C-alpha cells in the first residue's frame, strides 16, 4: 500500500544496509505487513514472498506487475533503490510515495533529483504509465521542518528508530488519505452519472450546499465556454469544490470569468 524508497548517488553509501534495518525495525515494532524490494542483488538475505531482489532484471511490465501485487498484499514496502546513477534507477524513483536520499552531503543533489522526478512524471510516457498503473502515486522527498531543506541520513544505528517511527507515522496518514480518496472517488462517480442538463439539481440531491451546487454548474459551463470538454471540467473542478470554501471558489470563478471576457 505504502512504498518508501531509499537512494543515494554514491556507491557503497549504506543504502541497502539502512533500508534493510528499517525493514527489520518495522517488522519487529509494528503489526503491519512489511515487504522489501531491492533494485540490485542481496548477498546475505534469502529471497522470499516478502523479500525480493534483482528488481532491475525484470522487464518494465514485470516490474509493474510485481509492485502492484506487493502493494495489494502488504501495508508498507521498503524499496532499496541502490547506490548508483543510471537511467533505470531514475525512471523507477517516481513510483515511490516517500523518498529518502541517504547522506547529508547530497542535499543539493536531492533537490535536483526532485525536479527530475517531477519532470519525468509530466513528460515521460513510461513513467506516467507506471504511475497510472499504481493509482497515481504522489512522490515527495522528505523535508526538514526548520530549514525546508531536503533531509539526508548518514547510516547510524540510532537513526533506525527515528526513521522507522517517521515511516510508521507517514503510513497512518497515508492510510487515512487513501480512505478519504476512496470516498471522494465514490462521490465523483455519482456526479459523473448526473445528466449534464440536471447537474445543479443532481449535486443538490447528493447533499452539496445549494450555493455551491449552483456555482459548480456555472463554473463547468464557463470552462466549456473556454474550450474544455464537459467531463474534463468536472474532473478538474471537483477537488476544488470538495476542499475550498464557497468564497474561495467564487473568487476563482470571478477571476477566470474576467480573464475569459478579456480574451
N, C-alpha and C positions, 0 to 999 in steps of 0.2 A: 504493500500500500504506500509506504513512505520510503523513498530512495535517497540515501545520503552518500555523497561521493567524497573521496579524499584524493588529492592530487598535488604533485609538485613537478616543476620543470626540470628539477635537478636529480640526476641519478643517485641511487643509494642515500636517499634523504629520509628513510624510515617510514615511507607512506604505507607499505604493506604491514610493517610491524604495528604502526599506530592503528590502522583500520582493523586489524585482527584483534588488537587489545580492546577496542571499542565494541567489536562484535561479541567478544567473550564477556565483557562487562555487562552488556545489555542482556545476555543470556542468564547471567548469574544474578542480576539485581532487578530484573523485571519479569513479569509473567507473559510477556509478549512473544510472539513467534518471530524469530530473527534469522535472517539468511545472509549469506556473504557471496559476492561475486568478485573475482579478480580478473583484471584485463590480461595479466600475464600468467606465469606458471608459479604455483605454490610448491615449494620444495619439501616442507616438513609435514604439512597438513594433508589428511586423506580426503579426497573429494567425496561428497555425499549429496543427498537431495537438497540440502540446505547450504552446502558449501561447494561453490562451483568455480573452477578456474579455467585459464586459457580461453577466456571470452573473445579475445582478439582473433582466434582461429575460426570462429563461426562466421557464416555469411551474414549480411545485414538482415535478411528475412529470418534467419535462425536467431539472431540477437534479439530482434523484435519479439519473436515468439517466446524466447526464454525469459526476457524481462517481464513481459505481460503475465506469463504463467506464474512467476515468482511473486509479482505484486499482488496477485489474487490469493496466493497461498500463505503469504507472510505479512506481518504488520510492518516490520522495518527490514530493509535490505541495505547492507553496507557494501558500497562499491569501491573497491581498490582500483583506482583509475591509472595506476602505475606512475613511474617517475621518469618520464621522458617526453620530449616534444615530438609529436608526429600528427599527421593529418587524421589518422584513425582514432587516436585518443581524443583530439579536439572535437571531432564530429560527434562523439558519444557524450561529452560533458553536458550538453543541453538537456539530456533526458533526466538528470537528477533533480530532486526537489530542493536539495541543500548541498552546497559545495564548500568544502574546507580546503584551502590552499595551505599546505604544510610548509613551515619555515618563515620566520619573522622577516627574513631578508627579501621575501618575494611579494611585498605589499604592492609595489608599482606594477609588477607582472600580473598580480591578481586583478587589479583594476582594469588593465588592458584586456585580460582574459575575459572579463565580464562583458566588455564591449564586443569582443569577437563572438561570444555565445549569443548575445542579443542579435548581432548581425546575421549569424547563421540561422537563427530562428525565423527571421524575416525572409531571407533571400535564398537559403539552401534548401532545395526541394527534398533531398534525402532526410535532412534534419527535421523539416516540417512534417514529413510523412511519419517519421519515427515518433515524434512528439504526439501527433494526432492519434497514432496507434495506442499511445499510453494515456489518452484522455487529457491532452493539453497541459502538460507539466509547466509550472512557472518557476524556472530555475533562478535562484538568487544566491549570491555569495554572502557569507556572514559578515556583518559589520559590527564594529565596536560601538557602544552607546555614546562614549565621550567624544572621541575624535572623528567618528564616522569614517574611519579607515578600514580597509579590508583586513580582517584579522588573519594571522598566521600562527602556526604552532610548531615549536621545537618538540621533538618527541621526548617527553619526560613521563615517568610512571605516575607522578602525582597529577598529571593533566588528564589522565584517562577518566577519572571520576568526574571531573568538571565537564569534560566534553560529553561523556555519557549522559549526565544529568541534563545537559543542554539539548541533546538529541531527543531524549525522552520527553522533555517539555514541549519541544517543537512538534513531536509526533502527536501529542494530545491535542495541540492547537490545530494541526493539520487534519486530524480525525474529525474534529468538530466542524472545521471548514468544509470538508468533503460532504458531511451530512447536510450542512446548510446549502451547499451547491446542489445536492440531490433534490432538496425541497424546492429550490428555485427552478431547477430544470422541470420538475413536475408542474409547477405553475405556468412556466413558459410554454410547455406542450399544450396546456389548456388554452392559453392565449392564441396560439397558432391555429387552433381549431375554430376560433370565433370567426364567423363570416366577416369579411372586410367591411361591408356596409353596416354592420352592427357592432363594431369594435367598442364604442363607448359603452353601450348597454351591456355587452358581454363582460367588459372589465369591471363594471359596477356590480354586476351579479356575482363576480368572483370574490368581491369584498374590497376592491380598491376604492379609496375615497372618491366621492363624486367629482371634486375639483381635479384631482389627479387623473382620473379616468378621462375626463373631458380634455385635459391638457395633453395627455398621451395621444389621443386621437388626432388632435390638431398638430402635434409635433410630427407624427407619422405622415400626415398629409403634406406638411412643409417639406419633409425630407423627400417625399415622392416628387414634389414640385421642383426640387433641386436636382432630380435625376436619379435618386436612389430607388431601387425596387422595394416593393412593399415588405417582403419577408426580411430583407437585409435591414430595413429601417426598424422593424420590430426587434430584431436581434441586437442591433446597436443601441437602441434606446431602452431596452428592458432593464439592464443593470442600473442605469441612471435613475429610473423610476423606482427601483427597489431600494436604492441606497440613499438618494438625495431627498431633501425636503422639497415641499411644493415651491417655496420661494426660490431655492437654488435652481430647480428645473425651469421655473418661469423666467428667471434671468437668462439662462442658457437659450431658451426658446426665443426670447426677445432679441438676443444678440445675433442668433442665426437668421431670424426674420429680417433684421436690419441689414445684415450682410447680403441676404438674398435680394432685397429691394434695391440695393446699390449696384448689383451686377448688371 
